[in-house]
Amino acid sequence: MTTTTKRTTTLRKKRLQAAIAIAALLAIVLIAKWLRTLPEVQAFVADYPGHVILPATAPTGLPVWLAWQHFLNAFFILLIIRSGWLVRTTVRPQEYWTRNNTGLIKTKGKPAKISLTLWFHLSLDALWVLNGIVFMVLLFTTGQWTRIVPTGLDVVPNAFSAGLQYASLQWPNENGWVYYNSLQVLAYFTTVFIAAPLAILTGLRMSPAWPKDAARLNKAYPVELARTVHFPVMLYFVLFVAVHVFLVFTTGLFRNLNHMYAAQDDDSWTGFWFFAVSIVVMTTAWFLARPLFLRPVASLMGKVSK
């Protein structure tokens, strides 16, 4: 099969996949709209409007620290996904990095030689984990955890209700300054308390920092298991970001951006300009995340070689 034929075949497959995806989405919308005409479903939505009443101790509004935490998490996740994908798909790295064994971190054995891309990925992971620790401390000391941790089983039917409302294009009432709908609560809870720890634990098992001589530990937690879980977790983050951005833009852009970036509840342009600056910063970081610019930084902490 020639290269041109392969490209044509691949293009046809992508078009077919796109057509199937569009048809599936259209079918979901039509089915959801039909379901909402049924009296039983209408009664269900009335009983479970899509959100639950928060505890009396739950704070109202979003603090400033959550705004900069949102930016930092978005910044790190973007670059972690990019570098992780390059680590996974690069067959022959052009440059490698070896840690200096004379600094703060010293080991008895010889430091592992890893690709420059993997060094960048692990460095981002470390910064993301450090930022996550700060996030967790602030989340629980300020009471903001009550907004993303389910406190009752009624979150489940309300999440189904919210999902049905989204699917029917008659979206649930949004008041993110006061509460998240139940589908958002489950998504944020999954991201913060399940997906993030899984990414950390599986990434640690795959990293050079994991003890290679711990036979029992390695048998109980094989690296193959970590690899099997790590990639789907990355795909989850990609899906979460895509859906998150889509809903931010389609459920009240300016108010949502003010909640996320300016910690204020109005329709002004403040949050939009913070968001625009963040996009510039992340785009610049994306451009700089290449060997030409990574090499000097990596050289400060180890040896870069071909």
N, C-alpha and C positions, 0 to 999 in steps of 0.2 A: 504494500500500500504506500503510495507516494505521500509526501508531506502535505501537498495541497488537498489530497483526498482525505487525509486524517483531519485537517483543519475544517474541511467542509462537514465531515461526519460529527466532529465535536460541536460545531456551531449548530447543526441540526438538533443534536441532543439537548443543548442548552435552550434552544427555542422551544423544544417539546416540553422540557422541564418547566420553563417559564409559563407556557400555556396551561400545563396541568396545575401549577401553583395558583394561577389566576382563576382557573375554573373552580378549584377547591375553595378559595376564598369567597368567590361569588356564591357557591353552594352553601357555605357556612352562614353568610349574611342572609340569604333567602330562607334557610331553615330557621334561623334565629327570629327573623321577622314573623314567620308563620307561627312559631311557638308563642310569641308574645300576643297573638290574637286569641289564644286559648284561655278561657276563663280561669282554669286551674293555675296556669302559669302567671296570669295577671295577679291572682291572689297571692301566689308565692312571692312575686316581686314586691307586692304591697307589704307583706309580712317581713320580708328581708330586703330592704331597699338597697343594700350593697355596702353598708358600713355598720359598725357597732359603736355603741356608746363607750367612750373612753373612761377610765377610772377618774374619780374626782381629783386625784392628785396629778393628773396629766397636765403638762404645761401647755399653754396656748401660744402659738407662734413658733417661729424658727429662729434660733440664736445666730449671731454673727459667726461663731466658731464652726457651725454646721455649713455655712457658706464656703469658707475657705477649705474645710475638710472635703466638701463636694468637689471643688476644683482639684485638690491634690489627688483624690482618689481617681478622678477622671484622667488626670495627667499620667499617673503611674499605670493605670490599667491599660490605657492606649498603648504606651510604650512596651509594657510587659507582653501584651498580645502580639505586637509587631515583632519584638525580639524573640519571643517564644516560637512564633511561626517560622522565623528564619532559622532558629536552632533545629527545628523539626525537619525543615525542607532542604537545608544546605548539606550537600553530600561531602564536599571537600572544602572546608574552611581555608581561607587564604592567610589568616593570621591567628596566632595563638597567644595566650597569656598564662604566665606562671607566677604565682604569688611569692612575694619576698618572705622568706622565713626568718627575718630578723626584726620584724616590727612588733606591734602589739599582739598579733596572733602568731604563735609559734607552735610547731608540731614536731614530733620525733621523726616522723617519716618525711619523705621528700614531697613537697607540694605537687598536686596534680597539674598537668598541663592541659588547659581547656581552650576552646575557641574564644576569640575576642567577643564574638556575639553572645556566647554563653556567659562570659564574665559580665557583660552589660546586663543581660537578663537577670542574673543572680544579684547584681548590685541594685537593680530596680526592685527586685523582690525584697531585699533587705530594707530599703527605704519605705516600701509599701507596708511591710510588717510594722516598722517603727511608727509610721503614721497611723496604722490600724490600732496599735496599742493606745496612742493618744485619743483616737476616736472612741474606743471602748470606754476609757476612763471618763471622758466627757459625757458619753451617752448615758452612763449609769449614774453619774454624780449630778446630772442636771434633770433627770427624769424623762429625757427624750426617748428612752427605751420603751416607754409605755405606748408610743405611737407605732412601733414596728414589731412589738412582741405580742402575739395573740394571748389574750387573757381569758378566753372562753371558747367553747365549741361552736358558738353561733357565728364565728368568723367563717366557718366552712360554707354554710348555706348562703351567707352574704357574699362570699367570694364567687360562688356559682351565679348568684344574681347579678353581680357586677360584670362577670364575664359574659353573661347573656345580653346584658344591656350594651356592652361594647360591641358584641358581635352583630347585634341588630342595628347598630349605628344610632341608637337612641341612648347615648352614654349617661352613666350615673352622674348625679350631682357632684361637682368637684368643689371642695373647700380645703385644699391642702394646707392652708395656714392653721386650721383647727384639727383636722384629722385626715387620714388616708382611707380610701375605700378598702374593703377587705381583701380584694385581689392584690392591691398594692402592698398591704401589710404582709401577706404571705410571700410576695415576691421579694420585698426588702428583708424579711426575716430569713428567707432561704439564702439570699445573697450574703448577708452579714454573718449568719450563724452556721451555715452549712457549706455553701460554695467556697467562701473565703478560707475557712479552716481546712477544707479538703485540698484546695490549691496549695496551701502552705505545707501541709503534711506530706502530700504526694511529691511536691517540688523538693522538699528537704530530703526525702528518701532517694530522689534521683540525683541530688547534688553531690559534688566531691566532698562536702563536709560530713556526709554520712559515714559512720565507722564501717570500714570494709571487713574488718576481722571479727566482728560480732556475729558469730555463726548462728546462734540461737535467735538473735534479733532479726537477722536477715532472712532466716527461714520462716519466722512468724510473720514478717512483713516483707515479702519478696519485691524486688524492684519492678518485676513484670506487672504486679498488681498496681503499683503506683503509676506506671506508664499507661495502663489501661484506664485508670480513673482521671489522670491529669488532663488528657486531651479533651474528653467530654466536658470537663469543668470549664476549660477555656472556651469551648463552644457555647456553654451556658452563659458566660460573661458576654460574649459577642451578641447573643440573642437578647439578653437583658438590656444591654446598651442600646441596641437597635430599637427595641420596643419602647424603652424609656424615652429616647430622643423623639420618636414618632409621636408619643402621647404628649410630651412637653409642647411640641409645635402645634398640636391639633386640639388641645383642650384649654386654650387661653395662654398664648405664648408669653406676653409681657408680664402677666401676673405670675405665671410659673417661674419665669426667669428671675423676677424680683424675689420670690420665695427662695430660690436656689442660690442666687449670687449676691443679693443685696439685703437679705433678711428683713424685707418689708412687704406689706400686703397692700399693693396698689397696682395700677396699670401704667406707671411711669416708664421711661426709657432707661432708668438707672441699671436695672438688672441686665437689660439687653447689652449695654455698653460693657459691663463687666464680662458678660458672656463673650462678646466680640473680642475683647482683649485676651480672654482665655483661649479662644480658638487660634489667635495669632501665636500665642506662646506655645501651644501644643503643636501647631504646624511647624514652627521653627524648630522645636525639639525633634520632631519627626525627621526634618531635613538634616539636622546635625547628628542624628543617630546612625552614623556611618563610620567606617574605619578611619578615614582621614581626621575626624574630630574626636573619635573615641580613643585613638592610639595615645595621644599625649596625656589624657586623664588616666588611662589604664597604666601607663608607665610610672605614674607616681606611686602605685601600689604593687607593682610587680614588673616582670620582664615581658615585653611584647616581642614575638619572633614569628618568622614565617613557618 
